[in-house]
Amino acid sequence: MRIVALVSGSGTNLQAVLDAVASGALPVEIAAVGSDVPGVQGLARAEAQGIETFTVSPRDYADRRTWDEALAEAVASYEPDWVVCSGFMRILGAPLLERFEGRIINTHPALLPSFPGAHGVRDALAYGVKVTGCTVHLVDAGVDTGPILAQTAVPVLVEDTEEVLHERIKVQERALLLQVLGELAARS
C-alpha cells in the first residue's frame, strides 16, 4: 500500500509511521511526504529516511482554488493508494477530496464528533470532560466530520494542562494511526 503523508509541523505522528515502516512492522510504502509549510521538521524526518518530499505553500498561489489544485496534482503525482494527514493543519479542498474520495485519513486529538477543529484538547479541557481521546477518521468536506475509523479514550486528570494532556493523547494517537494503517494495508 502506497501512501503520501501530509504534515504542517514537527511530524511526530509521521515519525511513528516512519519507524514502523523501517522496522518492518508496518507493510506500507511511503511514496512521499508533503507540506504546506517550507522547511518544517516533518519534511526533515522524511528526508533523513530517504523519502521524497515536496512543499506546496499557499503563499505561492494567487488564491485558494489554485493552491488546492496544485496540492492535488502534487499528491497525485506519487500515485498513492491513501493520503495520510499527519498533523496537516489546513482544510483540504475539493480537488484533493474528489480525486482521493474515501482514501484520505486524518488523526484528531479528541473523541469526534466532540471537539472538532484545531483546538480539540483545549476545548475538551474547557468543557470539563473527564475522558477525551483521539480519533482516526476519513476526511470529507467538513471539519473533522468524516466517518470514524477508530478511536481511543484517554482519561483527563485533575492536574492536566493542555500541553500535558495533549502529549498523553499523542502517544495514543500514534498507536491508533499505526493500527488503522496496518488494517488498511492488510485489506489492500
C-alpha positions in Angstrom: 0.0 0.0 0.0 1.5 3.3 -1.1 0.8 6.4 1.0 1.6 10.1 0.7 1.7 11.8 4.2 0.9 15.5 4.6 2.4 17.4 7.5 2.5 21.1 8.7 4.9 20.9 11.6 7.1 18.6 13.6 5.9 15.3 12.3 5.8 13.3 15.5 2.9 11.1 14.2 4.8 10.8 10.9 7.9 9.6 12.8 5.9 6.8 14.3 4.9 5.7 10.8 8.5 6.1 9.5 9.8 4.0 12.4 7.1 1.2 11.9 7.8 1.1 8.2 11.6 1.0 8.7 11.3 -1.9 11.3 9.1 -3.9 9.0 6.1 -3.7 11.5 4.0 -1.7 9.0 3.8 -3.0 5.4 3.4 0.4 3.8 5.4 2.3 1.2 5.7 6.0 1.9 5.9 7.4 -1.6 6.4 11.0 -0.4 5.8 13.4 2.4 4.4 16.8 1.6 3.8 20.0 3.5 2.1 23.4 3.2 5.0 25.0 5.2 8.5 25.0 3.8 11.3 23.6 6.0 9.2 22.0 8.7 10.7 19.2 10.8 8.3 16.7 9.4 9.9 17.1 6.0 13.4 16.7 7.5 12.3 13.5 9.2 11.2 12.1 5.9 14.4 13.3 4.1 16.5 11.6 6.8 14.9 8.3 5.8 15.5 8.9 2.1 11.8 9.6 1.3 10.9 12.2 -1.3 9.4 15.4 0.0 7.5 18.3 -1.6 6.1 21.6 -0.4 3.0 23.4 -1.8 2.8 26.6 0.1 -0.4 28.7 -0.2 1.8 31.8 -0.3 3.0 30.8 -3.7 -0.5 30.8 -5.3 -2.9 33.6 -6.2 -5.9 32.1 -4.5 -7.2 29.1 -2.5 -8.6 27.2 -5.5 -5.2 27.4 -7.3 -3.4 26.1 -4.2 -6.0 23.3 -3.8 -5.4 22.2 -7.4 -1.6 22.4 -7.0 -1.7 20.3 -3.9 -4.0 17.7 -5.5 -1.6 17.5 -8.5 1.5 17.1 -6.3 -0.1 14.3 -4.2 -1.4 12.5 -7.3 2.0 12.6 -9.0 3.1 9.9 -6.4 0.1 7.6 -7.2 -0.8 6.9 -3.6 -3.4 4.4 -2.5 -4.1 6.5 0.6 -3.3 10.1 1.7 -2.5 10.4 5.4 -2.9 13.8 7.1 -0.5 13.6 9.9 -0.7 17.0 11.6 -1.7 18.7 8.4 -3.3 21.9 9.6 -5.2 23.0 6.5 -8.7 22.1 5.4 -8.4 20.1 2.2 -10.2 21.4 -0.9 -12.4 19.8 -3.5 -9.6 18.9 -6.0 -7.9 16.6 -3.5 -11.1 15.3 -1.8 -12.6 14.4 -5.2 -9.5 12.8 -6.5 -8.9 10.6 -3.4 -12.5 10.3 -2.2 -12.7 7.8 0.7 -8.9 7.4 0.7 -7.8 10.3 2.9 -7.3 9.7 6.6 -6.7 12.2 9.4 -5.9 12.0 13.1 -7.6 14.2 15.6 -6.8 14.7 19.3 -10.4 14.3 20.6 -13.2 11.8 20.5 -15.1 13.0 17.5 -17.8 14.2 16.9 -17.0 16.1 20.1 -14.4 19.0 19.9 -13.7 19.2 16.1 -11.3 21.8 14.8 -7.8 22.9 15.6 -8.2 23.2 19.4 -9.7 19.8 20.4 -7.6 19.4 23.5 -8.2 22.9 24.8 -11.9 22.7 24.0 -12.2 19.4 25.8 -10.5 20.8 28.9 -12.6 23.9 28.9 -15.8 21.9 28.7 -14.7 19.8 31.7 -14.8 16.3 30.3 -13.4 13.5 32.3 -12.5 11.4 29.3 -11.2 12.6 25.9 -9.0 10.8 23.4 -8.1 10.6 19.8 -9.8 9.6 16.5 -8.6 8.4 13.1 -11.3 9.3 10.5 -11.8 9.6 6.8 -11.6 13.2 5.5 -14.6 14.8 3.9 -15.5 18.4 3.0 -16.4 19.2 6.6 -14.1 20.0 9.6 -13.4 16.6 11.3 -16.8 15.3 10.2 -15.8 12.3 8.1 -16.6 8.7 9.1 -14.7 7.5 12.1 -12.4 4.5 11.6 -11.1 4.1 15.1 -10.9 5.8 18.5 -9.0 5.5 21.8 -10.1 7.0 25.1 -7.7 9.0 27.3 -8.7 10.0 30.9 -8.4 13.6 31.8 -6.6 14.0 35.1 -7.2 16.8 37.6 -3.7 18.2 37.2 -3.7 18.1 33.4 -2.7 21.2 31.5 -3.4 21.4 27.8 0.2 20.5 27.0 0.4 17.6 29.4 -2.9 16.1 28.2 -2.0 16.7 24.5 1.2 14.7 25.0 -0.7 11.8 26.5 -3.2 11.9 23.7 -0.4 12.0 21.1 1.0 8.7 22.4 -2.4 7.0 21.8 -2.8 8.9 18.5 0.4 7.4 17.1 -0.6 3.9 18.1 -4.1 4.3 16.7 -2.7 5.6 13.4 -0.4 2.6 13.1 -3.2 0.3 13.9 -5.5 1.8 11.2 -2.7 1.9 8.6 -2.0 -1.8 9.4 -5.6 -2.7 8.9 -5.9 -0.8 5.6 -2.7 -2.4 4.4 -4.0 -5.9 5.3 -7.1 -5.2 3.1 -5.2 -4.0 0.1 
